[in-house]
């Protein structure tokens, strides 16, 4: 199991976001990320929007990995959001997105940024894992899934 604890802190898990569209989702994500990721919401919103203009970060199966590089970021970090309903994300498969893992990286973290994107993508592409995230009853349960706490506790 891939452990994402180096990317996501317990306070960087949000549930039941209810945006009506992608723009509103990015606004909510930027606001939610301000504290846990120590970023300025307006700057993050601008960077997410600019990145999304290059192409959708919705990669299918109801999952998106929007990402941005921010000068003040000291390392790659993430925020996970489970939405209460799907949002049109212009994903490759046309399905609405309900699971989002936002990544914020330092501007000069080229290789580290790409490795984090690949690792998150591999983990979230696992449909059984995504289904567990959708069915998890709490933020704590989602965090445990993302960080592999249940696997460590079972060992």
Phi and psi in degrees as GROMACS dihedral restraints (atoms count N, CA, C in turn):
[ dihedral_restraints ]
;  ai    aj    ak    al  type     phi  dphi    fc
    3     4     5     6     1   -86.1    20    10
    4     5     6     7     1   124.5    20    10
    6     7     8     9     1   -92.9    20    10
    7     8     9    10     1   124.1    20    10
    9    10    11    12     1  -106.4    20    10
   10    11    12    13     1    19.8    20    10
   12    13    14    15     1   -65.0    20    10
   13    14    15    16     1   -22.6    20    10
   15    16    17    18     1   -74.7    20    10
   16    17    18    19     1   -15.9    20    10
   18    19    20    21     1  -102.7    20    10
   19    20    21    22     1   -33.0    20    10
   21    22    23    24     1  -123.5    20    10
   22    23    24    25     1   127.2    20    10
   24    25    26    27     1   -94.3    20    10
   25    26    27    28     1   158.5    20    10
   27    28    29    30     1   -54.6    20    10
   28    29    30    31     1   -37.1    20    10
   30    31    32    33     1   -76.6    20    10
   31    32    33    34     1    -3.3    20    10
   33    34    35    36     1  -100.8    20    10
   34    35    36    37     1    30.5    20    10
   36    37    38    39     1  -122.5    20    10
   37    38    39    40     1   123.5    20    10
   39    40    41    42     1  -125.2    20    10
   40    41    42    43     1   145.2    20    10
   42    43    44    45     1  -127.6    20    10
   43    44    45    46     1   158.5    20    10
   45    46    47    48     1    63.1    20    10
   46    47    48    49     1    30.3    20    10
   48    49    50    51     1   -64.8    20    10
   49    50    51    52     1   142.6    20    10
   51    52    53    54     1  -131.6    20    10
   52    53    54    55     1    61.1    20    10
   54    55    56    57     1   -77.1    20    10
   55    56    57    58     1   151.3    20    10
   57    58    59    60     1   -86.2    20    10
   58    59    60    61     1   -20.0    20    10
   60    61    62    63     1  -156.9    20    10
   61    62    63    64     1   177.7    20    10
   63    64    65    66     1   -64.2    20    10
   64    65    66    67     1   -39.9    20    10
   66    67    68    69     1   -60.4    20    10
   67    68    69    70     1   -46.7    20    10
   69    70    71    72     1   -64.4    20    10
   70    71    72    73     1   -36.7    20    10
   72    73    74    75     1   -61.6    20    10
   73    74    75    76     1   -47.4    20    10
   75    76    77    78     1   -61.1    20    10
   76    77    78    79     1   -37.8    20    10
   78    79    80    81     1   -63.3    20    10
   79    80    81    82     1   -44.2    20    10
   81    82    83    84     1   -66.9    20    10
   82    83    84    85     1   -40.7    20    10
   84    85    86    87     1   -63.4    20    10
   85    86    87    88     1   -44.2    20    10
   87    88    89    90     1   -61.8    20    10
   88    89    90    91     1   -41.9    20    10
   90    91    92    93     1   -66.0    20    10
   91    92    93    94     1   -43.0    20    10
   93    94    95    96     1   -67.2    20    10
   94    95    96    97     1   -30.9    20    10
   96    97    98    99     1   -81.3    20    10
   97    98    99   100     1   -16.7    20    10
   99   100   101   102     1   -51.5    20    10
  100   101   102   103     1   -51.5    20    10
  102   103   104   105     1   -73.9    20    10
  103   104   105   106     1   -60.5    20    10
  105   106   107   108     1   -61.7    20    10
  106   107   108   109     1   -33.0    20    10
  108   109   110   111     1  -103.0    20    10
  109   110   111   112     1    -1.3    20    10
  111   112   113   114     1    53.5    20    10
  112   113   114   115     1    55.0    20    10
  114   115   116   117     1  -127.2    20    10
  115   116   117   118     1   155.4    20    10
  117   118   119   120     1   -81.8    20    10
  118   119   120   121     1   120.3    20    10
  120   121   122   123     1   -54.9    20    10
  121   122   123   124     1   -43.5    20    10
  123   124   125   126     1   -64.0    20    10
  124   125   126   127     1   -43.1    20    10
  126   127   128   129     1   -62.5    20    10
  127   128   129   130     1   -45.7    20    10
  129   130   131   132     1   -61.7    20    10
  130   131   132   133     1   -44.1    20    10
  132   133   134   135     1   -59.0    20    10
  133   134   135   136     1   -44.7    20    10
  135   136   137   138     1   -61.1    20    10
  136   137   138   139     1   -43.2    20    10
  138   139   140   141     1   -69.3    20    10
  139   140   141   142     1   -40.0    20    10
  141   142   143   144     1   -63.1    20    10
  142   143   144   145     1   -44.1    20    10
  144   145   146   147     1   -63.2    20    10
  145   146   147   148     1   -44.7    20    10
  147   148   149   150     1   -61.9    20    10
  148   149   150   151     1   -43.2    20    10
  150   151   152   153     1   -64.4    20    10
  151   152   153   154     1   -40.6    20    10
  153   154   155   156     1   -67.3    20    10
  154   155   156   157     1   -26.4    20    10
  156   157   158   159     1   -65.5    20    10
  157   158   159   160     1   -22.9    20    10
  159   160   161   162     1   -75.2    20    10
  160   161   162   163     1   -21.8    20    10
  162   163   164   165     1   155.3    20    10
  163   164   165   166     1   150.8    20    10
  165   166   167   168     1   -64.1    20    10
  166   167   168   169     1   139.4    20    10
  168   169   170   171     1   -95.4    20    10
  169   170   171   172     1    10.2    20    10
  171   172   173   174     1   -83.1    20    10
  172   173   174   175     1   112.1    20    10
  174   175   176   177     1  -100.3    20    10
  175   176   177   178     1     5.7    20    10
  177   178   179   180     1   113.7    20    10
  178   179   180   181     1   163.6    20    10
  180   181   182   183     1    68.3    20    10
  181   182   183   184     1    19.8    20    10
  183   184   185   186     1    81.2    20    10
  184   185   186   187     1    17.8    20    10
  186   187   188   189     1  -123.3    20    10
  187   188   189   190     1   141.0    20    10
  189   190   191   192     1  -135.0    20    10
  190   191   192   193     1   148.9    20    10
  192   193   194   195     1  -128.4    20    10
  193   194   195   196     1    73.2    20    10
  195   196   197   198     1   -66.4    20    10
  196   197   198   199     1   146.4    20    10
  198   199   200   201     1  -149.4    20    10
  199   200   201   202     1   154.8    20    10
  201   202   203   204     1  -149.9    20    10
  202   203   204   205     1   153.4    20    10
  204   205   206   207     1  -108.2    20    10
  205   206   207   208     1   130.8    20    10
  207   208   209   210     1  -128.1    20    10
  208   209   210   211     1   132.7    20    10
  210   211   212   213     1   -57.4    20    10
  211   212   213   214     1   -38.0    20    10
  213   214   215   216     1   -79.8    20    10
  214   215   216   217     1    -9.8    20    10
  216   217   218   219     1   -67.5    20    10
  217   218   219   220     1   136.6    20    10
  219   220   221   222     1  -101.2    20    10
  220   221   222   223     1   -18.2    20    10
  222   223   224   225     1  -160.9    20    10
  223   224   225   226     1   169.2    20    10
  225   226   227   228     1   -73.1    20    10
  226   227   228   229     1   127.8    20    10
  228   229   230   231     1  -141.7    20    10
  229   230   231   232     1   160.0    20    10
  231   232   233   234     1  -134.7    20    10
  232   233   234   235     1   164.7    20    10
  234   235   236   237     1  -134.0    20    10
  235   236   237   238     1   127.8    20    10
  237   238   239   240     1  -102.5    20    10
  238   239   240   241     1   135.6    20    10
  240   241   242   243     1  -131.7    20    10
  241   242   243   244     1   131.6    20    10
  243   244   245   246     1  -107.2    20    10
  244   245   246   247     1   124.5    20    10
  246   247   248   249     1   -89.1    20    10
  247   248   249   250     1   151.8    20    10
  249   250   251   252     1   -76.6    20    10
  250   251   252   253     1   -16.7    20    10
  252   253   254   255     1  -154.1    20    10
  253   254   255   256     1   166.7    20    10
  255   256   257   258     1   -78.0    20    10
  256   257   258   259     1   150.4    20    10
  258   259   260   261     1  -122.1    20    10
  259   260   261   262     1   135.9    20    10
  261   262   263   264     1   -64.4    20    10
  262   263   264   265     1   121.4    20    10
  264   265   266   267     1  -121.4    20    10
  265   266   267   268     1     5.5    20    10
  267   268   269   270     1    52.9    20    10
  268   269   270   271     1    40.5    20    10
  270   271   272   273     1   -67.1    20    10
  271   272   273   274     1   161.4    20    10
  273   274   275   276     1   -59.6    20    10
  274   275   276   277     1   -30.9    20    10
  276   277   278   279     1   -97.0    20    10
  277   278   279   280     1     0.8    20    10
  279   280   281   282     1    77.5    20    10
  280   281   282   283     1    -2.9    20    10
  282   283   284   285     1   -79.2    20    10
  283   284   285   286     1   148.2    20    10
  285   286   287   288     1   -68.6    20    10
  286   287   288   289     1   152.0    20    10
  288   289   290   291     1   -96.7    20    10
  289   290   291   292     1   134.7    20    10
  291   292   293   294     1  -129.7    20    10
  292   293   294   295     1    -6.6    20    10
  294   295   296   297     1  -124.2    20    10
  295   296   297   298     1   127.1    20    10
  297   298   299   300     1  -132.8    20    10
  298   299   300   301     1   131.4    20    10
  300   301   302   303     1  -120.4    20    10
  301   302   303   304     1   106.1    20    10
  303   304   305   306     1   -84.1    20    10
  304   305   306   307     1   130.2    20    10
  306   307   308   309     1  -115.0    20    10
  307   308   309   310     1   137.2    20    10
  309   310   311   312     1  -123.0    20    10
  310   311   312   313     1   129.8    20    10
  312   313   314   315     1  -130.2    20    10
  313   314   315   316     1   156.0    20    10
  315   316   317   318     1   -63.1    20    10
  316   317   318   319     1   153.5    20    10
  318   319   320   321     1   -59.7    20    10
  319   320   321   322     1   -36.2    20    10
  321   322   323   324     1   -95.3    20    10
  322   323   324   325     1    16.0    20    10
  324   325   326   327     1   -95.5    20    10
  325   326   327   328     1    52.2    20    10
  327   328   329   330     1   -52.8    20    10
  328   329   330   331     1   -63.2    20    10
  330   331   332   333     1   -66.8    20    10
  331   332   333   334     1   -41.0    20    10
  333   334   335   336     1   -63.9    20    10
  334   335   336   337     1   -40.2    20    10
  336   337   338   339     1   -61.9    20    10
  337   338   339   340     1   -47.5    20    10
  339   340   341   342     1   -65.8    20    10
  340   341   342   343     1   -38.8    20    10
  342   343   344   345     1   -64.3    20    10
  343   344   345   346     1   -40.6    20    10
  345   346   347   348     1   -64.9    20    10
  346   347   348   349     1   -43.8    20    10
  348   349   350   351     1   -59.0    20    10
  349   350   351   352     1   -44.4    20    10
  351   352   353   354     1   -65.1    20    10
  352   353   354   355     1   -42.6    20    10
  354   355   356   357     1   -65.0    20    10
  355   356   357   358     1   -46.0    20    10
  357   358   359   360     1   -63.6    20    10
  358   359   360   361     1   -43.6    20    10
  360   361   362   363     1   -60.2    20    10
  361   362   363   364     1   -46.7    20    10
  363   364   365   366     1   -58.9    20    10
  364   365   366   367     1   -43.0    20    10
  366   367   368   369     1   -67.2    20    10
  367   368   369   370     1   -45.2    20    10
  369   370   371   372     1   -76.9    20    10
  370   371   372   373     1   -19.1    20    10
  372   373   374   375     1   -70.3    20    10
  373   374   375   376     1   -17.3    20    10
  375   376   377   378     1   -70.4    20    10
  376   377   378   379     1   106.7    20    10
  378   379   380   381     1   -63.5    20    10
  379   380   381   382     1   -34.4    20    10
  381   382   383   384     1   -65.2    20    10
  382   383   384   385     1   -39.4    20    10
  384   385   386   387     1   -66.5    20    10
  385   386   387   388     1   -45.1    20    10
  387   388   389   390     1   -60.2    20    10
  388   389   390   391     1   -39.8    20    10
  390   391   392   393     1   -63.4    20    10
  391   392   393   394     1   -37.4    20    10
  393   394   395   396     1   -63.6    20    10
  394   395   396   397     1   -41.1    20    10
  396   397   398   399     1   -62.3    20    10
  397   398   399   400     1   -41.1    20    10
  399   400   401   402     1   -65.9    20    10
  400   401   402   403     1   -33.4    20    10
  402   403   404   405     1   -93.0    20    10
  403   404   405   406     1    -7.2    20    10
  405   406   407   408     1   -61.1    20    10
  406   407   408   409     1   138.5    20    10
  408   409   410   411     1   -84.0    20    10
  409   410   411   412     1    -9.1    20    10
  411   412   413   414     1  -157.4    20    10
  412   413   414   415     1   168.2    20    10
  414   415   416   417     1   -60.0    20    10
  415   416   417   418     1   -41.4    20    10
  417   418   419   420     1   -62.1    20    10
  418   419   420   421     1   -39.7    20    10
  420   421   422   423     1   -66.5    20    10
  421   422   423   424     1   -40.0    20    10
  423   424   425   426     1   -63.8    20    10
  424   425   426   427     1   -45.7    20    10
  426   427   428   429     1   -59.3    20    10
  427   428   429   430     1   -42.7    20    10
  429   430   431   432     1   -60.3    20    10
  430   431   432   433     1   -41.3    20    10
  432   433   434   435     1   -64.6    20    10
  433   434   435   436     1   -46.9    20    10
  435   436   437   438     1   -65.7    20    10
  436   437   438   439     1   -30.4    20    10
  438   439   440   441     1  -102.5    20    10
  439   440   441   442     1    -0.6    20    10
  441   442   443   444     1    74.3    20    10
  442   443   444   445     1    18.3    20    10
  444   445   446   447     1   -58.8    20    10
  445   446   447   448     1   -40.5    20    10
  447   448   449   450     1   -62.9    20    10
  448   449   450   451     1   -35.4    20    10
  450   451   452   453     1   -69.7    20    10
  451   452   453   454     1   -40.2    20    10
  453   454   455   456     1   -67.0    20    10
  454   455   456   457     1   -40.7    20    10
  456   457   458   459     1   -66.9    20    10
  457   458   459   460     1   -31.7    20    10
  459   460   461   462     1   -76.3    20    10
  460   461   462   463     1   -21.6    20    10
